[in-house]
Amino acid sequence: MANHASAKKRSRQNKVRKTVNSQYLSKFRTALNNFNTSVEAKNDQEIQKSFSAVNSIMAKALKKGIFKKEYISRKLSSLSKQTSKK
């Protein structure tokens, strides 16, 4: 356990950041699963709606620093290819 006040504060901050980051990852995975199921079902409206949700969640995660810009760009590119294939 940390002995210095600054180390204790850092430990508290890390716990909070860890929970927030895991929440964003969970939201992202759920949205991605919803997108994949709508692609498999070939439902055009659901595909667009779930793609929009994934895009929004990834943009927020990028802003928070959870994902890197390159990863998001690559992921959105592959997802948009799937939407055009149907």
HTML snippet that shows the backbone in 3Dmol.js (N, CA, C, O; Angstrom):
<script src="https://3Dmol.org/build/3Dmol-min.js"></script>
<div id="view" style="width:600px;height:400px;position:relative"></div>
<script>
const pdb = `
ATOM      1  N   MET A   1       0.847  -1.185   0.000  1.00  0.00           N
ATOM      2  CA  MET A   1       0.000   0.000   0.000  1.00  0.00           C
ATOM      3  C   MET A   1       0.888   1.243   0.000  1.00  0.00           C
ATOM      4  O   MET A   1       1.990   1.245   0.550  1.00  0.00           O
ATOM      5  N   ALA A   2       0.388   2.273  -0.617  1.00  0.00           N
ATOM      6  CA  ALA A   2       1.139   3.528  -0.719  1.00  0.00           C
ATOM      7  C   ALA A   2       1.205   4.235   0.631  1.00  0.00           C
ATOM      8  O   ALA A   2       0.254   4.208   1.412  1.00  0.00           O
ATOM      9  N   ASN A   3       2.335   4.862   0.885  1.00  0.00           N
ATOM     10  CA  ASN A   3       2.514   5.578   2.143  1.00  0.00           C
ATOM     11  C   ASN A   3       2.392   7.085   1.990  1.00  0.00           C
ATOM     12  O   ASN A   3       1.931   7.763   2.909  1.00  0.00           O
ATOM     13  N   HIS A   4       2.793   7.613   0.859  1.00  0.00           N
ATOM     14  CA  HIS A   4       2.730   9.059   0.647  1.00  0.00           C
ATOM     15  C   HIS A   4       1.332   9.479   0.208  1.00  0.00           C
ATOM     16  O   HIS A   4       0.604   8.721  -0.433  1.00  0.00           O
ATOM     17  N   ALA A   5       0.986  10.690   0.567  1.00  0.00           N
ATOM     18  CA  ALA A   5      -0.352  11.197   0.235  1.00  0.00           C
ATOM     19  C   ALA A   5      -0.559  11.239  -1.272  1.00  0.00           C
ATOM     20  O   ALA A   5      -1.638  10.905  -1.762  1.00  0.00           O
ATOM     21  N   SER A   6       0.469  11.648  -2.007  1.00  0.00           N
ATOM     22  CA  SER A   6       0.329  11.730  -3.463  1.00  0.00           C
ATOM     23  C   SER A   6       0.168  10.343  -4.076  1.00  0.00           C
ATOM     24  O   SER A   6      -0.557  10.181  -5.057  1.00  0.00           O
ATOM     25  N   ALA A   7       0.834   9.346  -3.510  1.00  0.00           N
ATOM     26  CA  ALA A   7       0.712   7.979  -4.013  1.00  0.00           C
ATOM     27  C   ALA A   7      -0.671   7.417  -3.704  1.00  0.00           C
ATOM     28  O   ALA A   7      -1.234   6.668  -4.503  1.00  0.00           O
ATOM     29  N   LYS A   8      -1.215   7.780  -2.544  1.00  0.00           N
ATOM     30  CA  LYS A   8      -2.574   7.348  -2.200  1.00  0.00           C
ATOM     31  C   LYS A   8      -3.593   7.969  -3.158  1.00  0.00           C
ATOM     32  O   LYS A   8      -4.522   7.301  -3.612  1.00  0.00           O
ATOM     33  N   LYS A   9      -3.406   9.245  -3.453  1.00  0.00           N
ATOM     34  CA  LYS A   9      -4.306   9.929  -4.382  1.00  0.00           C
ATOM     35  C   LYS A   9      -4.207   9.298  -5.768  1.00  0.00           C
ATOM     36  O   LYS A   9      -5.222   9.072  -6.426  1.00  0.00           O
ATOM     37  N   ARG A  10      -2.986   9.015  -6.208  1.00  0.00           N
ATOM     38  CA  ARG A  10      -2.783   8.391  -7.512  1.00  0.00           C
ATOM     39  C   ARG A  10      -3.482   7.042  -7.576  1.00  0.00           C
ATOM     40  O   ARG A  10      -4.061   6.690  -8.603  1.00  0.00           O
ATOM     41  N   SER A  11      -3.432   6.289  -6.491  1.00  0.00           N
ATOM     42  CA  SER A  11      -4.092   4.992  -6.425  1.00  0.00           C
ATOM     43  C   SER A  11      -5.609   5.142  -6.561  1.00  0.00           C
ATOM     44  O   SER A  11      -6.257   4.375  -7.273  1.00  0.00           O
ATOM     45  N   ARG A  12      -6.163   6.136  -5.871  1.00  0.00           N
ATOM     46  CA  ARG A  12      -7.610   6.390  -5.978  1.00  0.00           C
ATOM     47  C   ARG A  12      -7.978   6.784  -7.397  1.00  0.00           C
ATOM     48  O   ARG A  12      -8.975   6.303  -7.936  1.00  0.00           O
ATOM     49  N   GLN A  13      -7.187   7.654  -8.008  1.00  0.00           N
ATOM     50  CA  GLN A  13      -7.462   8.094  -9.372  1.00  0.00           C
ATOM     51  C   GLN A  13      -7.402   6.935 -10.359  1.00  0.00           C
ATOM     52  O   GLN A  13      -8.219   6.846 -11.276  1.00  0.00           O
ATOM     53  N   ASN A  14      -6.438   6.058 -10.167  1.00  0.00           N
ATOM     54  CA  ASN A  14      -6.292   4.911 -11.068  1.00  0.00           C
ATOM     55  C   ASN A  14      -7.491   3.974 -10.978  1.00  0.00           C
ATOM     56  O   ASN A  14      -7.930   3.426 -11.989  1.00  0.00           O
ATOM     57  N   LYS A  15      -8.026   3.788  -9.761  1.00  0.00           N
ATOM     58  CA  LYS A  15      -9.206   2.935  -9.602  1.00  0.00           C
ATOM     59  C   LYS A  15     -10.396   3.517 -10.360  1.00  0.00           C
ATOM     60  O   LYS A  15     -11.124   2.791 -11.038  1.00  0.00           O
ATOM     61  N   VAL A  16     -10.588   4.822 -10.243  1.00  0.00           N
ATOM     62  CA  VAL A  16     -11.708   5.474 -10.920  1.00  0.00           C
ATOM     63  C   VAL A  16     -11.535   5.374 -12.427  1.00  0.00           C
ATOM     64  O   VAL A  16     -12.483   5.048 -13.143  1.00  0.00           O
ATOM     65  N   ARG A  17     -10.334   5.653 -12.911  1.00  0.00           N
ATOM     66  CA  ARG A  17     -10.076   5.599 -14.349  1.00  0.00           C
ATOM     67  C   ARG A  17     -10.268   4.195 -14.897  1.00  0.00           C
ATOM     68  O   ARG A  17     -10.771   4.012 -16.005  1.00  0.00           O
ATOM     69  N   LYS A  18      -9.864   3.210 -14.114  1.00  0.00           N
ATOM     70  CA  LYS A  18     -10.004   1.822 -14.544  1.00  0.00           C
ATOM     71  C   LYS A  18     -11.476   1.459 -14.723  1.00  0.00           C
ATOM     72  O   LYS A  18     -11.837   0.808 -15.704  1.00  0.00           O
ATOM     73  N   THR A  19     -12.330   1.874 -13.782  1.00  0.00           N
ATOM     74  CA  THR A  19     -13.751   1.550 -13.892  1.00  0.00           C
ATOM     75  C   THR A  19     -14.383   2.271 -15.074  1.00  0.00           C
ATOM     76  O   THR A  19     -15.196   1.688 -15.791  1.00  0.00           O
ATOM     77  N   VAL A  20     -14.018   3.534 -15.285  1.00  0.00           N
ATOM     78  CA  VAL A  20     -14.571   4.294 -16.409  1.00  0.00           C
ATOM     79  C   VAL A  20     -14.139   3.670 -17.729  1.00  0.00           C
ATOM     80  O   VAL A  20     -14.948   3.519 -18.645  1.00  0.00           O
ATOM     81  N   ASN A  21     -12.862   3.307 -17.823  1.00  0.00           N
ATOM     82  CA  ASN A  21     -12.357   2.695 -19.046  1.00  0.00           C
ATOM     83  C   ASN A  21     -13.039   1.367 -19.325  1.00  0.00           C
ATOM     84  O   ASN A  21     -13.364   1.070 -20.474  1.00  0.00           O
ATOM     85  N   SER A  22     -13.260   0.568 -18.296  1.00  0.00           N
ATOM     86  CA  SER A  22     -13.917  -0.722 -18.503  1.00  0.00           C
ATOM     87  C   SER A  22     -15.374  -0.530 -18.912  1.00  0.00           C
ATOM     88  O   SER A  22     -15.916  -1.346 -19.658  1.00  0.00           O
ATOM     89  N   GLN A  23     -16.017   0.536 -18.435  1.00  0.00           N
ATOM     90  CA  GLN A  23     -17.383   0.822 -18.857  1.00  0.00           C
ATOM     91  C   GLN A  23     -17.434   1.177 -20.342  1.00  0.00           C
ATOM     92  O   GLN A  23     -18.323   0.718 -21.060  1.00  0.00           O
ATOM     93  N   TYR A  24     -16.479   1.997 -20.804  1.00  0.00           N
ATOM     94  CA  TYR A  24     -16.430   2.341 -22.222  1.00  0.00           C
ATOM     95  C   TYR A  24     -16.155   1.109 -23.083  1.00  0.00           C
ATOM     96  O   TYR A  24     -16.757   0.940 -24.143  1.00  0.00           O
ATOM     97  N   LEU A  25     -15.247   0.250 -22.623  1.00  0.00           N
ATOM     98  CA  LEU A  25     -14.956  -0.966 -23.375  1.00  0.00           C
ATOM     99  C   LEU A  25     -16.175  -1.865 -23.450  1.00  0.00           C
ATOM    100  O   LEU A  25     -16.444  -2.467 -24.490  1.00  0.00           O
ATOM    101  N   SER A  26     -16.905  -1.958 -22.363  1.00  0.00           N
ATOM    102  CA  SER A  26     -18.107  -2.784 -22.339  1.00  0.00           C
ATOM    103  C   SER A  26     -19.164  -2.231 -23.298  1.00  0.00           C
ATOM    104  O   SER A  26     -19.789  -2.985 -24.044  1.00  0.00           O
ATOM    105  N   LYS A  27     -19.358  -0.904 -23.272  1.00  0.00           N
ATOM    106  CA  LYS A  27     -20.316  -0.288 -24.198  1.00  0.00           C
ATOM    107  C   LYS A  27     -19.911  -0.530 -25.648  1.00  0.00           C
ATOM    108  O   LYS A  27     -20.750  -0.807 -26.504  1.00  0.00           O
ATOM    109  N   PHE A  28     -18.610  -0.421 -25.907  1.00  0.00           N
ATOM    110  CA  PHE A  28     -18.104  -0.624 -27.261  1.00  0.00           C
ATOM    111  C   PHE A  28     -18.348  -2.055 -27.727  1.00  0.00           C
ATOM    112  O   PHE A  28     -18.822  -2.276 -28.842  1.00  0.00           O
ATOM    113  N   ARG A  29     -18.027  -3.021 -26.879  1.00  0.00           N
ATOM    114  CA  ARG A  29     -18.219  -4.423 -27.259  1.00  0.00           C
ATOM    115  C   ARG A  29     -19.686  -4.744 -27.497  1.00  0.00           C
ATOM    116  O   ARG A  29     -20.023  -5.460 -28.440  1.00  0.00           O
ATOM    117  N   THR A  30     -20.560  -4.215 -26.644  1.00  0.00           N
ATOM    118  CA  THR A  30     -21.993  -4.439 -26.806  1.00  0.00           C
ATOM    119  C   THR A  30     -22.490  -3.847 -28.113  1.00  0.00           C
ATOM    120  O   THR A  30     -23.242  -4.493 -28.841  1.00  0.00           O
ATOM    121  N   ALA A  31     -22.077  -2.625 -28.416  1.00  0.00           N
ATOM    122  CA  ALA A  31     -22.494  -1.980 -29.659  1.00  0.00           C
ATOM    123  C   ALA A  31     -21.958  -2.736 -30.871  1.00  0.00           C
ATOM    124  O   ALA A  31     -22.645  -2.863 -31.884  1.00  0.00           O
ATOM    125  N   LEU A  32     -20.735  -3.235 -30.763  1.00  0.00           N
ATOM    126  CA  LEU A  32     -20.142  -3.993 -31.856  1.00  0.00           C
ATOM    127  C   LEU A  32     -20.886  -5.306 -32.072  1.00  0.00           C
ATOM    128  O   LEU A  32     -21.108  -5.710 -33.213  1.00  0.00           O
ATOM    129  N   ASN A  33     -21.267  -5.968 -31.000  1.00  0.00           N
ATOM    130  CA  ASN A  33     -22.048  -7.203 -31.120  1.00  0.00           C
ATOM    131  C   ASN A  33     -23.406  -6.925 -31.749  1.00  0.00           C
ATOM    132  O   ASN A  33     -23.880  -7.709 -32.571  1.00  0.00           O
ATOM    133  N   ASN A  34     -24.036  -5.814 -31.370  1.00  0.00           N
ATOM    134  CA  ASN A  34     -25.316  -5.445 -31.971  1.00  0.00           C
ATOM    135  C   ASN A  34     -25.154  -5.178 -33.456  1.00  0.00           C
ATOM    136  O   ASN A  34     -26.010  -5.558 -34.255  1.00  0.00           O
ATOM    137  N   PHE A  35     -24.063  -4.527 -33.828  1.00  0.00           N
ATOM    138  CA  PHE A  35     -23.793  -4.259 -35.237  1.00  0.00           C
ATOM    139  C   PHE A  35     -23.618  -5.563 -36.013  1.00  0.00           C
ATOM    140  O   PHE A  35     -24.178  -5.728 -37.097  1.00  0.00           O
ATOM    141  N   ASN A  36     -22.845  -6.481 -35.456  1.00  0.00           N
ATOM    142  CA  ASN A  36     -22.594  -7.753 -36.138  1.00  0.00           C
ATOM    143  C   ASN A  36     -23.871  -8.567 -36.301  1.00  0.00           C
ATOM    144  O   ASN A  36     -24.064  -9.207 -37.335  1.00  0.00           O
ATOM    145  N   THR A  37     -24.742  -8.554 -35.301  1.00  0.00           N
ATOM    146  CA  THR A  37     -25.994  -9.298 -35.429  1.00  0.00           C
ATOM    147  C   THR A  37     -26.905  -8.661 -36.471  1.00  0.00           C
ATOM    148  O   THR A  37     -27.607  -9.367 -37.195  1.00  0.00           O
ATOM    149  N   SER A  38     -26.900  -7.327 -36.554  1.00  0.00           N
ATOM    150  CA  SER A  38     -27.737  -6.677 -37.565  1.00  0.00           C
ATOM    151  C   SER A  38     -27.181  -6.901 -38.965  1.00  0.00           C
ATOM    152  O   SER A  38     -27.953  -6.968 -39.921  1.00  0.00           O
ATOM    153  N   VAL A  39     -25.864  -7.018 -39.113  1.00  0.00           N
ATOM    154  CA  VAL A  39     -25.268  -7.324 -40.416  1.00  0.00           C
ATOM    155  C   VAL A  39     -25.643  -8.739 -40.831  1.00  0.00           C
ATOM    156  O   VAL A  39     -25.971  -8.986 -41.992  1.00  0.00           O
ATOM    157  N   GLU A  40     -25.595  -9.666 -39.884  1.00  0.00           N
ATOM    158  CA  GLU A  40     -25.971 -11.048 -40.189  1.00  0.00           C
ATOM    159  C   GLU A  40     -27.447 -11.151 -40.554  1.00  0.00           C
ATOM    160  O   GLU A  40     -27.824 -11.957 -41.405  1.00  0.00           O
ATOM    161  N   ALA A  41     -28.281 -10.338 -39.913  1.00  0.00           N
ATOM    162  CA  ALA A  41     -29.713 -10.349 -40.197  1.00  0.00           C
ATOM    163  C   ALA A  41     -30.043  -9.588 -41.476  1.00  0.00           C
ATOM    164  O   ALA A  41     -31.153  -9.698 -41.997  1.00  0.00           O
ATOM    165  N   LYS A  42     -29.085  -8.816 -41.985  1.00  0.00           N
ATOM    166  CA  LYS A  42     -29.235  -8.017 -43.208  1.00  0.00           C
ATOM    167  C   LYS A  42     -30.398  -7.031 -43.116  1.00  0.00           C
ATOM    168  O   LYS A  42     -31.154  -6.844 -44.069  1.00  0.00           O
ATOM    169  N   ASN A  43     -30.520  -6.410 -41.953  1.00  0.00           N
ATOM    170  CA  ASN A  43     -31.548  -5.408 -41.721  1.00  0.00           C
ATOM    171  C   ASN A  43     -30.912  -4.028 -41.925  1.00  0.00           C
ATOM    172  O   ASN A  43     -30.108  -3.586 -41.104  1.00  0.00           O
ATOM    173  N   ASP A  44     -31.275  -3.351 -43.019  1.00  0.00           N
ATOM    174  CA  ASP A  44     -30.603  -2.108 -43.406  1.00  0.00           C
ATOM    175  C   ASP A  44     -30.747  -1.004 -42.372  1.00  0.00           C
ATOM    176  O   ASP A  44     -29.771  -0.324 -42.054  1.00  0.00           O
ATOM    177  N   GLN A  45     -31.947  -0.817 -41.844  1.00  0.00           N
ATOM    178  CA  GLN A  45     -32.140   0.250 -40.861  1.00  0.00           C
ATOM    179  C   GLN A  45     -31.356  -0.034 -39.582  1.00  0.00           C
ATOM    180  O   GLN A  45     -30.736   0.866 -39.016  1.00  0.00           O
ATOM    181  N   GLU A  46     -31.385  -1.276 -39.135  1.00  0.00           N
ATOM    182  CA  GLU A  46     -30.645  -1.642 -37.927  1.00  0.00           C
ATOM    183  C   GLU A  46     -29.144  -1.515 -38.136  1.00  0.00           C
ATOM    184  O   GLU A  46     -28.418  -1.140 -37.216  1.00  0.00           O
ATOM    185  N   ILE A  47     -28.676  -1.825 -39.336  1.00  0.00           N
ATOM    186  CA  ILE A  47     -27.244  -1.707 -39.627  1.00  0.00           C
ATOM    187  C   ILE A  47     -26.816  -0.251 -39.493  1.00  0.00           C
ATOM    188  O   ILE A  47     -25.808   0.039 -38.849  1.00  0.00           O
ATOM    189  N   GLN A  48     -27.566   0.663 -40.091  1.00  0.00           N
ATOM    190  CA  GLN A  48     -27.211   2.074 -40.025  1.00  0.00           C
ATOM    191  C   GLN A  48     -27.287   2.606 -38.600  1.00  0.00           C
ATOM    192  O   GLN A  48     -26.430   3.379 -38.172  1.00  0.00           O
ATOM    193  N   LYS A  49     -28.315   2.190 -37.871  1.00  0.00           N
ATOM    194  CA  LYS A  49     -28.483   2.651 -36.497  1.00  0.00           C
ATOM    195  C   LYS A  49     -27.358   2.141 -35.597  1.00  0.00           C
ATOM    196  O   LYS A  49     -26.814   2.891 -34.787  1.00  0.00           O
ATOM    197  N   SER A  50     -27.017   0.864 -35.746  1.00  0.00           N
ATOM    198  CA  SER A  50     -25.964   0.297 -34.897  1.00  0.00           C
ATOM    199  C   SER A  50     -24.588   0.814 -35.315  1.00  0.00           C
ATOM    200  O   SER A  50     -23.714   0.969 -34.462  1.00  0.00           O
ATOM    201  N   PHE A  51     -24.372   1.086 -36.617  1.00  0.00           N
ATOM    202  CA  PHE A  51     -23.107   1.670 -37.062  1.00  0.00           C
ATOM    203  C   PHE A  51     -22.935   3.064 -36.468  1.00  0.00           C
ATOM    204  O   PHE A  51     -21.842   3.438 -36.044  1.00  0.00           O
ATOM    205  N   SER A  52     -24.014   3.819 -36.442  1.00  0.00           N
ATOM    206  CA  SER A  52     -23.979   5.147 -35.842  1.00  0.00           C
ATOM    207  C   SER A  52     -23.652   5.066 -34.351  1.00  0.00           C
ATOM    208  O   SER A  52     -22.896   5.888 -33.834  1.00  0.00           O
ATOM    209  N   ALA A  53     -24.217   4.085 -33.669  1.00  0.00           N
ATOM    210  CA  ALA A  53     -23.955   3.914 -32.242  1.00  0.00           C
ATOM    211  C   ALA A  53     -22.493   3.538 -31.995  1.00  0.00           C
ATOM    212  O   ALA A  53     -21.860   4.065 -31.081  1.00  0.00           O
ATOM    213  N   VAL A  54     -21.966   2.636 -32.805  1.00  0.00           N
ATOM    214  CA  VAL A  54     -20.565   2.233 -32.659  1.00  0.00           C
ATOM    215  C   VAL A  54     -19.655   3.426 -32.914  1.00  0.00           C
ATOM    216  O   VAL A  54     -18.693   3.651 -32.180  1.00  0.00           O
ATOM    217  N   ASN A  55     -19.962   4.183 -33.953  1.00  0.00           N
ATOM    218  CA  ASN A  55     -19.160   5.358 -34.303  1.00  0.00           C
ATOM    219  C   ASN A  55     -19.156   6.364 -33.152  1.00  0.00           C
ATOM    220  O   ASN A  55     -18.109   6.914 -32.810  1.00  0.00           O
ATOM    221  N   SER A  56     -20.304   6.601 -32.567  1.00  0.00           N
ATOM    222  CA  SER A  56     -20.420   7.552 -31.460  1.00  0.00           C
ATOM    223  C   SER A  56     -19.621   7.096 -30.242  1.00  0.00           C
ATOM    224  O   SER A  56     -18.901   7.889 -29.634  1.00  0.00           O
ATOM    225  N   ILE A  57     -19.747   5.833 -29.893  1.00  0.00           N
ATOM    226  CA  ILE A  57     -19.052   5.309 -28.726  1.00  0.00           C
ATOM    227  C   ILE A  57     -17.542   5.347 -28.937  1.00  0.00           C
ATOM    228  O   ILE A  57     -16.789   5.672 -28.019  1.00  0.00           O
ATOM    229  N   MET A  58     -17.105   5.016 -30.147  1.00  0.00           N
ATOM    230  CA  MET A  58     -15.673   5.032 -30.426  1.00  0.00           C
ATOM    231  C   MET A  58     -15.122   6.454 -30.405  1.00  0.00           C
ATOM    232  O   MET A  58     -13.996   6.671 -29.958  1.00  0.00           O
ATOM    233  N   ALA A  59     -15.893   7.414 -30.878  1.00  0.00           N
ATOM    234  CA  ALA A  59     -15.440   8.804 -30.847  1.00  0.00           C
ATOM    235  C   ALA A  59     -15.292   9.300 -29.412  1.00  0.00           C
ATOM    236  O   ALA A  59     -14.338  10.007 -29.089  1.00  0.00           O
ATOM    237  N   LYS A  60     -16.233   8.927 -28.561  1.00  0.00           N
ATOM    238  CA  LYS A  60     -16.142   9.315 -27.158  1.00  0.00           C
ATOM    239  C   LYS A  60     -14.951   8.642 -26.474  1.00  0.00           C
ATOM    240  O   LYS A  60     -14.265   9.255 -25.657  1.00  0.00           O
ATOM    241  N   ALA A  61     -14.715   7.380 -26.816  1.00  0.00           N
ATOM    242  CA  ALA A  61     -13.583   6.661 -26.230  1.00  0.00           C
ATOM    243  C   ALA A  61     -12.260   7.260 -26.706  1.00  0.00           C
ATOM    244  O   ALA A  61     -11.289   7.306 -25.951  1.00  0.00           O
ATOM    245  N   LEU A  62     -12.226   7.712 -27.943  1.00  0.00           N
ATOM    246  CA  LEU A  62     -11.022   8.372 -28.456  1.00  0.00           C
ATOM    247  C   LEU A  62     -10.764   9.658 -27.692  1.00  0.00           C
ATOM    248  O   LEU A  62      -9.629   9.960 -27.322  1.00  0.00           O
ATOM    249  N   LYS A  63     -11.818  10.402 -27.462  1.00  0.00           N
ATOM    250  CA  LYS A  63     -11.687  11.666 -26.740  1.00  0.00           C
ATOM    251  C   LYS A  63     -11.175  11.436 -25.316  1.00  0.00           C
ATOM    252  O   LYS A  63     -10.431  12.259 -24.782  1.00  0.00           O
ATOM    253  N   LYS A  64     -11.568  10.329 -24.710  1.00  0.00           N
ATOM    254  CA  LYS A  64     -11.119   9.999 -23.358  1.00  0.00           C
ATOM    255  C   LYS A  64      -9.731   9.363 -23.351  1.00  0.00           C
ATOM    256  O   LYS A  64      -9.126   9.210 -22.290  1.00  0.00           O
ATOM    257  N   GLY A  65      -9.222   8.991 -24.528  1.00  0.00           N
ATOM    258  CA  GLY A  65      -7.900   8.389 -24.600  1.00  0.00           C
ATOM    259  C   GLY A  65      -7.889   6.897 -24.376  1.00  0.00           C
ATOM    260  O   GLY A  65      -6.840   6.335 -24.063  1.00  0.00           O
ATOM    261  N   ILE A  66      -9.032   6.231 -24.526  1.00  0.00           N
ATOM    262  CA  ILE A  66      -9.116   4.795 -24.314  1.00  0.00           C
ATOM    263  C   ILE A  66      -8.606   4.039 -25.533  1.00  0.00           C
ATOM    264  O   ILE A  66      -7.913   3.030 -25.403  1.00  0.00           O
ATOM    265  N   PHE A  67      -8.952   4.534 -26.723  1.00  0.00           N
ATOM    266  CA  PHE A  67      -8.482   3.942 -27.976  1.00  0.00           C
ATOM    267  C   PHE A  67      -7.567   4.923 -28.679  1.00  0.00           C
ATOM    268  O   PHE A  67      -7.647   6.132 -28.461  1.00  0.00           O
ATOM    269  N   LYS A  68      -6.700   4.396 -29.522  1.00  0.00           N
ATOM    270  CA  LYS A  68      -5.858   5.255 -30.343  1.00  0.00           C
ATOM    271  C   LYS A  68      -6.576   5.577 -31.642  1.00  0.00           C
ATOM    272  O   LYS A  68      -7.443   4.831 -32.097  1.00  0.00           O
ATOM    273  N   LYS A  69      -6.196   6.703 -32.225  1.00  0.00           N
ATOM    274  CA  LYS A  69      -6.846   7.192 -33.440  1.00  0.00           C
ATOM    275  C   LYS A  69      -6.715   6.194 -34.585  1.00  0.00           C
ATOM    276  O   LYS A  69      -7.660   6.002 -35.349  1.00  0.00           O
ATOM    277  N   GLU A  70      -5.558   5.560 -34.710  1.00  0.00           N
ATOM    278  CA  GLU A  70      -5.325   4.615 -35.792  1.00  0.00           C
ATOM    279  C   GLU A  70      -6.250   3.400 -35.677  1.00  0.00           C
ATOM    280  O   GLU A  70      -6.775   2.916 -36.680  1.00  0.00           O
ATOM    281  N   TYR A  71      -6.441   2.917 -34.463  1.00  0.00           N
ATOM    282  CA  TYR A  71      -7.317   1.773 -34.242  1.00  0.00           C
ATOM    283  C   TYR A  71      -8.749   2.108 -34.626  1.00  0.00           C
ATOM    284  O   TYR A  71      -9.426   1.317 -35.282  1.00  0.00           O
ATOM    285  N   ILE A  72      -9.203   3.276 -34.218  1.00  0.00           N
ATOM    286  CA  ILE A  72     -10.570   3.683 -34.524  1.00  0.00           C
ATOM    287  C   ILE A  72     -10.760   3.855 -36.021  1.00  0.00           C
ATOM    288  O   ILE A  72     -11.777   3.437 -36.574  1.00  0.00           O
ATOM    289  N   SER A  73      -9.789   4.466 -36.673  1.00  0.00           N
ATOM    290  CA  SER A  73      -9.871   4.654 -38.114  1.00  0.00           C
ATOM    291  C   SER A  73      -9.957   3.312 -38.829  1.00  0.00           C
ATOM    292  O   SER A  73     -10.790   3.127 -39.716  1.00  0.00           O
ATOM    293  N   ARG A  74      -9.103   2.387 -38.446  1.00  0.00           N
ATOM    294  CA  ARG A  74      -9.078   1.057 -39.064  1.00  0.00           C
ATOM    295  C   ARG A  74     -10.386   0.317 -38.809  1.00  0.00           C
ATOM    296  O   ARG A  74     -10.931  -0.316 -39.714  1.00  0.00           O
ATOM    297  N   LYS A  75     -10.885   0.394 -37.593  1.00  0.00           N
ATOM    298  CA  LYS A  75     -12.111  -0.323 -37.225  1.00  0.00           C
ATOM    299  C   LYS A  75     -13.323   0.244 -37.969  1.00  0.00           C
ATOM    300  O   LYS A  75     -14.140  -0.508 -38.500  1.00  0.00           O
ATOM    301  N   LEU A  76     -13.433   1.581 -38.003  1.00  0.00           N
ATOM    302  CA  LEU A  76     -14.572   2.194 -38.687  1.00  0.00           C
ATOM    303  C   LEU A  76     -14.524   1.913 -40.185  1.00  0.00           C
ATOM    304  O   LEU A  76     -15.566   1.756 -40.821  1.00  0.00           O
ATOM    305  N   SER A  77     -13.336   1.849 -40.744  1.00  0.00           N
ATOM    306  CA  SER A  77     -13.201   1.531 -42.161  1.00  0.00           C
ATOM    307  C   SER A  77     -13.721   0.122 -42.452  1.00  0.00           C
ATOM    308  O   SER A  77     -14.459  -0.085 -43.415  1.00  0.00           O
ATOM    309  N   SER A  78     -13.337  -0.834 -41.627  1.00  0.00           N
ATOM    310  CA  SER A  78     -13.785  -2.203 -41.857  1.00  0.00           C
ATOM    311  C   SER A  78     -15.286  -2.333 -41.625  1.00  0.00           C
ATOM    312  O   SER A  78     -15.960  -3.090 -42.324  1.00  0.00           O
ATOM    313  N   LEU A  79     -15.813  -1.598 -40.646  1.00  0.00           N
ATOM    314  CA  LEU A  79     -17.262  -1.661 -40.393  1.00  0.00           C
ATOM    315  C   LEU A  79     -18.051  -1.021 -41.525  1.00  0.00           C
ATOM    316  O   LEU A  79     -19.119  -1.509 -41.892  1.00  0.00           O
ATOM    317  N   SER A  80     -17.529   0.069 -42.079  1.00  0.00           N
ATOM    318  CA  SER A  80     -18.244   0.719 -43.180  1.00  0.00           C
ATOM    319  C   SER A  80     -18.223  -0.141 -44.425  1.00  0.00           C
ATOM    320  O   SER A  80     -19.158  -0.095 -45.225  1.00  0.00           O
ATOM    321  N   LYS A  81     -17.168  -0.929 -44.604  1.00  0.00           N
ATOM    322  CA  LYS A  81     -17.153  -1.883 -45.720  1.00  0.00           C
ATOM    323  C   LYS A  81     -18.242  -2.923 -45.548  1.00  0.00           C
ATOM    324  O   LYS A  81     -18.878  -3.332 -46.519  1.00  0.00           O
ATOM    325  N   GLN A  82     -18.460  -3.355 -44.306  1.00  0.00           N
ATOM    326  CA  GLN A  82     -19.512  -4.327 -44.046  1.00  0.00           C
ATOM    327  C   GLN A  82     -20.887  -3.741 -44.312  1.00  0.00           C
ATOM    328  O   GLN A  82     -21.786  -4.450 -44.765  1.00  0.00           O
ATOM    329  N   THR A  83     -21.063  -2.450 -44.035  1.00  0.00           N
ATOM    330  CA  THR A  83     -22.376  -1.836 -44.283  1.00  0.00           C
ATOM    331  C   THR A  83     -22.633  -1.743 -45.778  1.00  0.00           C
ATOM    332  O   THR A  83     -23.774  -1.891 -46.215  1.00  0.00           O
ATOM    333  N   SER A  84     -21.602  -1.502 -46.566  1.00  0.00           N
ATOM    334  CA  SER A  84     -21.806  -1.394 -48.010  1.00  0.00           C
ATOM    335  C   SER A  84     -22.032  -2.749 -48.651  1.00  0.00           C
ATOM    336  O   SER A  84     -22.719  -2.841 -49.668  1.00  0.00           O
ATOM    337  N   LYS A  85     -21.463  -3.812 -48.074  1.00  0.00           N
ATOM    338  CA  LYS A  85     -21.677  -5.166 -48.588  1.00  0.00           C
ATOM    339  C   LYS A  85     -23.098  -5.635 -48.348  1.00  0.00           C
ATOM    340  O   LYS A  85     -23.760  -6.165 -49.241  1.00  0.00           O
ATOM    341  N   LYS A  86     -23.555  -5.426 -47.113  1.00  0.00           N
ATOM    342  CA  LYS A  86     -24.855  -5.884 -46.630  1.00  0.00           C
ATOM    343  C   LYS A  86     -24.847  -7.365 -46.700  1.00  0.00           C
ATOM    344  O   LYS A  86     -25.837  -8.005 -46.345  1.00  0.00           O
TER     345      LYS A  86
END
`;
const viewer = $3Dmol.createViewer("view");
viewer.addModel(pdb, "pdb");
viewer.setStyle({}, {cartoon: {color: "spectrum"}});
viewer.zoomTo();
viewer.render();
</script>
